[in-house]
Amino acid sequence: MSCLIDAEYVFKGMKCVKLETEKYLAVVSPETGGAVLRFYDKANRIEIFRYREDCTAKKINEARVLWGLPTLYLANRFDGGVIKTSDGLYRLPINEKDLGNFLHGWVHNRSHSVEETYADEHKAVVKTCFCHDACDEMYKYFPLDFKISYTFTLSDEKGLEQEICLENKSDKMLPVSICTHTCINAPMTEGGREEAMRLCVPTEKKCELDERCLPTERLLELNDWDNEYKNGTKRPTLQVISNDMYTACMNSLDGKDFYGAVITDTDTGHRILNEVSKEFKFWNMWNDNGDKGYFCPEPMTAMINSPNLSLPREVSGYTEIARGESFVCSQRFFTD
């Protein structure tokens, strides 16, 4: 079949964009922050991202970071809501009251525009974007104009590709901290068992966190728990995983270099593969107490609280871009 795209697709009462190939189906929701609300391998009956047939739009909107593939700018936690750049200091409102942090930014809570859609015999493509300016309620805290766009490309050959482009449209330096709060479904196969799932993440050093989930700036050697990620024996649900953050390194896949994570259903041998670009220098793992039927291996461009750390930028991953400059990173998901 030729690849298909439906820019008027209604998903749980929301106007979305459906992309479809012979093997895969994906649903992108501009209304809910440009998130991918469903990614399904039709051939192998694998539900890649967290999905429930009976889940409503209301429930998704109550916690957008917990469904599908939401993308976060100003990702994770900032101590006291403060972001220190080379030429500015910004105080964002505390939205994680119990820990006193600002968490996850706001672009995932904004409606995004559709800039482009098209399909040919090889792929289906949709591009969404959000522009932050003086019209946004957060501008009084973060008066920096920027544009962030996501280009999703679906093909049988490469699966679901996402390119993220952040562009500075202000006269001040723009901090860069991007991640996807990737929600992987558990079990991943229809009729499968959560107990059979295993997660492999290319971890090198553990980033020690304090009681407020902020880095102590100490990088630790891996212990037995940590090495389960590295050797692919980690059970990603049915036990608590809470903000395990690591520096990233190269992984291997079938004897070849692979910069990304691998999720395996040991009963069937089916795998979900998440290959990321080198801009993603960290992984953070979390599973909402392990009893909700999903888990989050999150690739991150920078360490938690990175602009406020004393670590060198080559260690923390923190970067800034000037007016007219762009920061681009990418990833893809596929199955076998």
C-alpha positions as CSV (number, residue, x, y, z in Angstrom):
1,M,0.0,0.0,0.0
2,S,1.1,3.6,-0.5
3,C,1.6,5.6,2.7
4,L,-1.4,7.5,3.9
5,I,-2.1,10.7,5.8
6,D,-5.3,12.0,7.2
7,A,-5.0,15.6,8.5
8,E,-8.7,15.6,9.7
9,Y,-8.6,12.4,11.7
10,V,-10.7,12.5,14.9
11,F,-9.1,10.6,17.8
12,K,-11.1,10.5,21.0
13,G,-12.9,13.6,20.0
14,M,-9.7,15.6,19.2
15,K,-8.6,16.6,15.7
16,C,-5.4,14.8,15.0
17,V,-3.2,13.7,12.1
18,K,-3.1,10.0,11.3
19,L,-0.1,8.6,9.4
20,E,-0.2,5.0,8.1
21,T,2.0,2.6,6.2
22,E,1.6,-1.1,5.5
23,K,3.2,-2.0,8.9
24,Y,2.6,1.0,11.2
25,L,0.0,3.4,12.3
26,A,0.7,6.7,14.2
27,V,-1.6,9.4,15.5
28,V,-0.1,12.9,16.2
29,S,-2.1,15.4,18.2
30,P,-1.3,19.1,17.6
31,E,-3.9,20.0,20.1
32,T,-2.1,18.3,22.9
33,G,1.4,19.7,22.5
34,G,2.3,17.9,19.3
35,A,2.4,14.5,21.1
36,V,2.1,11.2,19.4
37,L,-0.9,9.6,21.1
38,R,-0.6,6.2,19.4
39,F,2.1,4.3,17.6
40,Y,1.1,0.8,16.6
41,D,2.8,-2.1,14.8
42,K,-0.1,-3.6,12.9
43,A,1.9,-6.5,11.6
44,N,3.1,-7.7,15.0
45,R,0.3,-6.3,17.1
46,I,2.7,-4.2,19.2
47,E,1.4,-1.2,21.1
48,I,4.6,0.9,21.4
49,F,3.4,3.9,23.4
50,R,1.0,3.9,26.4
51,Y,-2.5,3.5,25.0
52,R,-5.9,2.5,26.3
53,E,-8.9,2.1,24.1
54,D,-11.2,3.3,26.8
55,C,-9.0,6.3,27.7
56,T,-10.7,9.7,27.1
57,A,-9.4,13.0,25.9
58,K,-10.2,14.4,29.3
59,K,-7.9,11.9,31.0
60,I,-5.1,12.5,28.6
61,N,-5.4,16.3,29.1
62,E,-5.2,15.8,32.9
63,A,-1.7,14.4,32.6
64,R,-0.3,14.9,29.1
65,V,3.2,13.8,30.1
66,L,1.9,10.3,30.9
67,W,0.4,9.4,27.5
68,G,2.1,8.5,24.2
69,L,5.2,10.5,23.2
70,P,5.1,14.0,24.7
71,T,8.1,16.3,24.0
72,L,9.3,18.6,26.7
73,Y,11.3,21.8,26.4
74,L,12.8,23.1,29.6
75,A,12.7,19.5,30.6
76,N,12.7,18.0,34.1
77,R,13.5,20.0,37.2
78,F,14.9,23.5,37.9
79,D,15.9,24.3,41.5
80,G,13.4,26.9,42.9
81,G,12.2,27.6,39.4
82,V,15.5,29.5,38.7
83,I,17.2,29.3,35.3
84,K,20.6,31.0,35.0
85,T,21.9,31.7,31.5
86,S,25.1,33.4,30.5
87,D,23.2,36.7,30.1
88,G,20.0,36.4,32.1
89,L,18.3,35.0,35.2
90,Y,14.6,33.7,35.0
91,R,12.4,32.8,37.9
92,L,9.6,30.4,36.8
93,P,6.7,29.5,39.1
94,I,7.1,26.5,41.3
95,N,4.8,23.7,39.9
96,E,6.2,20.8,41.9
97,K,5.2,22.1,45.3
98,D,6.4,19.2,47.4
99,L,10.0,19.4,46.1
100,G,10.1,23.2,45.4
101,N,11.0,22.9,41.7
102,F,9.8,24.0,38.4
103,L,9.1,20.9,36.3
104,H,8.8,20.1,32.5
105,G,8.2,23.5,30.9
106,W,4.9,24.3,29.2
107,V,5.2,23.6,25.4
108,H,3.5,20.2,25.9
109,N,0.5,22.1,27.4
110,R,0.0,24.4,24.4
111,S,-1.9,23.7,21.2
112,H,0.6,23.4,18.3
113,S,0.0,24.5,14.6
114,V,0.3,22.1,11.7
115,E,2.9,23.5,9.2
116,E,3.0,20.7,6.7
117,T,1.5,17.3,5.9
118,Y,2.2,15.0,2.9
119,A,2.5,11.4,1.9
120,D,4.0,9.4,-1.0
121,E,4.6,5.7,-1.6
122,H,7.5,5.6,0.8
123,K,6.6,7.8,3.8
124,A,4.0,10.0,5.5
125,V,5.1,13.3,7.1
126,V,3.6,15.9,9.5
127,K,5.3,19.0,10.9
128,T,3.9,20.8,13.9
129,C,5.2,23.9,15.7
130,F,4.7,26.2,18.7
131,C,5.8,29.8,18.9
132,H,6.4,31.3,22.4
133,D,5.9,35.1,22.5
134,A,4.4,37.9,24.5
135,C,0.9,36.5,24.0
136,D,1.7,33.5,26.2
137,E,1.0,33.6,30.0
138,M,4.5,32.3,30.8
139,Y,6.1,35.2,28.9
140,K,6.2,37.3,32.1
141,Y,8.5,34.7,33.6
142,F,10.4,33.7,30.5
143,P,10.4,36.7,28.1
144,L,12.4,34.9,25.4
145,D,10.8,34.4,21.9
146,F,11.4,31.0,20.5
147,K,9.9,28.5,18.0
148,I,9.9,24.7,18.5
149,S,8.9,22.4,15.8
150,Y,8.5,18.6,15.5
151,T,8.7,16.8,12.2
152,F,7.3,13.2,12.3
153,T,8.1,10.8,9.4
154,L,6.5,7.4,9.3
155,S,7.8,4.7,7.0
156,D,8.0,0.9,6.9
157,E,11.8,1.1,6.5
158,K,12.6,3.4,9.4
159,G,9.6,3.4,11.6
160,L,8.6,6.6,13.3
161,E,11.2,9.4,13.1
162,Q,11.0,12.6,15.0
163,E,13.2,15.7,14.4
164,I,13.0,18.4,17.0
165,C,14.1,21.9,16.1
166,L,14.4,24.8,18.6
167,E,15.0,28.2,17.2
168,N,15.9,31.4,19.2
169,K,13.9,34.4,18.1
170,S,15.0,36.7,21.0
171,D,18.0,38.9,21.6
172,K,19.1,37.0,24.7
173,M,20.7,33.6,24.9
174,L,18.1,30.7,24.9
175,P,18.8,27.8,27.2
176,V,18.5,24.3,25.8
177,S,17.1,21.3,27.7
178,I,14.9,18.9,25.7
179,C,13.6,15.4,26.3
180,T,10.7,13.2,25.4
181,H,8.7,11.7,28.3
182,T,8.5,8.5,26.3
183,C,5.7,6.3,27.7
184,I,6.2,2.7,26.6
185,N,3.2,0.4,26.9
186,A,3.4,-2.6,29.2
187,P,2.8,-5.3,28.1
188,M,3.9,-4.3,24.6
189,T,2.3,-7.2,22.7
190,E,-1.4,-8.1,22.6
191,G,-2.0,-10.8,25.2
192,G,1.6,-10.4,26.5
193,R,3.0,-10.4,30.0
194,E,4.6,-7.5,31.7
195,E,6.8,-9.9,33.5
196,A,8.4,-10.9,30.2
197,M,9.5,-7.3,29.3
198,R,13.2,-6.3,29.6
199,L,14.8,-2.9,29.1
200,C,18.3,-2.2,27.9
201,V,19.7,1.4,28.1
202,P,23.3,2.4,27.3
203,T,24.4,3.7,30.7
204,E,27.9,4.8,31.6
205,K,27.8,6.7,34.9
206,K,25.0,7.3,37.4
207,C,24.0,10.9,38.1
208,E,23.5,11.0,41.8
209,L,20.3,12.9,42.8
210,D,19.4,14.4,46.2
211,E,16.1,14.2,48.1
212,R,14.6,16.9,45.8
213,C,15.6,14.9,42.7
214,L,18.3,17.4,41.8
215,P,21.8,16.4,40.8
216,T,24.5,16.5,43.5
217,E,27.0,16.8,40.7
218,R,28.6,13.5,41.6
219,L,28.9,10.9,38.9
220,L,28.9,7.4,40.3
221,E,30.1,4.0,39.1
222,L,27.3,1.6,38.2
223,N,26.2,-0.9,40.9
224,D,24.2,-4.2,40.4
225,W,20.9,-2.3,40.0
226,D,22.4,0.0,37.4
227,N,24.1,-2.7,35.4
228,E,20.7,-4.3,34.8
229,Y,20.0,-1.4,32.4
230,K,23.3,-1.8,30.7
231,N,23.1,-5.6,30.2
232,G,19.4,-5.6,29.3
233,T,18.0,-7.5,32.2
234,K,16.1,-4.7,33.8
235,R,12.4,-5.4,34.4
236,P,10.8,-2.0,33.6
237,T,7.6,-2.5,35.5
238,L,6.2,-4.4,38.6
239,Q,8.9,-2.7,40.7
240,V,9.5,0.9,41.5
241,I,11.9,2.9,39.2
242,S,12.1,6.5,40.3
243,N,14.4,9.0,38.4
244,D,17.4,6.8,37.6
245,M,19.5,9.2,35.6
246,Y,22.6,8.2,33.7
247,T,25.2,9.5,31.3
248,A,24.7,7.9,27.9
249,C,27.1,5.8,25.9
250,M,27.1,3.6,22.8
251,N,24.9,0.5,22.9
252,S,25.1,-2.5,20.5
253,L,22.3,-4.1,18.5
254,D,22.8,-7.4,16.7
255,G,26.6,-6.9,16.7
256,K,26.5,-3.3,15.5
257,D,26.8,0.1,17.2
258,F,23.4,1.4,18.3
259,Y,22.9,4.7,20.2
260,G,19.7,4.0,22.0
261,A,17.4,1.8,24.1
262,V,16.0,-1.6,23.4
263,I,12.9,-3.1,24.9
264,T,12.3,-6.8,24.5
265,D,9.4,-9.1,25.0
266,T,11.3,-12.3,26.0
267,D,8.2,-14.5,25.4
268,T,8.0,-13.6,21.7
269,G,11.4,-12.0,20.9
270,H,9.7,-8.9,19.6
271,R,11.6,-5.6,20.3
272,I,10.9,-1.9,20.5
273,L,14.0,0.1,19.5
274,N,14.5,3.8,20.3
275,E,17.6,5.2,18.4
276,V,18.5,8.7,19.4
277,S,20.9,11.4,18.0
278,K,24.1,12.2,19.8
279,E,22.6,15.4,21.2
280,F,20.8,13.2,23.7
281,K,23.6,12.8,26.3
282,F,21.5,11.4,29.2
283,W,18.8,8.9,30.0
284,N,16.3,9.2,32.9
285,M,14.1,6.2,33.9
286,W,10.8,6.4,35.7
287,N,7.8,4.2,35.9
288,D,5.1,5.8,38.1
289,N,5.5,3.2,40.9
290,G,5.6,0.4,38.4
291,D,2.0,-0.6,38.6
292,K,0.3,1.6,35.9
293,G,1.1,-0.5,32.8
294,Y,3.8,1.8,31.3
295,F,7.3,3.0,31.9
296,C,9.4,6.0,30.7
297,P,13.0,5.7,29.4
298,E,13.6,9.4,28.7
299,P,16.4,10.6,26.5
300,M,17.6,14.0,27.6
301,T,19.9,16.6,26.0
302,A,21.1,17.9,29.4
303,M,21.3,17.0,33.0
304,I,18.4,17.9,35.4
305,N,18.9,21.5,36.6
306,S,21.7,21.9,34.1
307,P,21.9,25.7,33.7
308,N,22.3,26.1,37.5
309,L,25.1,23.5,38.0
310,S,28.8,24.2,38.5
311,L,29.7,21.3,36.2
312,P,31.4,22.1,32.9
313,R,29.0,22.2,30.0
314,E,30.6,19.2,28.4
315,V,29.7,17.2,31.5
316,S,26.2,18.7,32.2
317,G,25.1,18.8,28.6
318,Y,23.9,22.3,29.0
319,T,24.0,24.6,26.0
320,E,22.6,27.9,24.8
321,I,21.8,29.3,21.4
322,A,21.9,32.9,20.2
323,R,19.3,34.8,18.1
324,G,18.7,33.1,14.7
325,E,20.4,29.9,15.8
326,S,18.7,26.5,16.0
327,F,19.3,23.4,18.1
328,V,18.3,20.2,16.3
329,C,18.0,16.7,17.7
330,S,16.2,13.5,16.5
331,Q,15.2,10.0,17.3
332,R,13.3,7.1,15.8
333,F,11.2,4.2,17.1
334,F,10.9,0.9,15.2
335,T,10.0,-2.7,16.0
336,D,11.1,-6.2,15.0
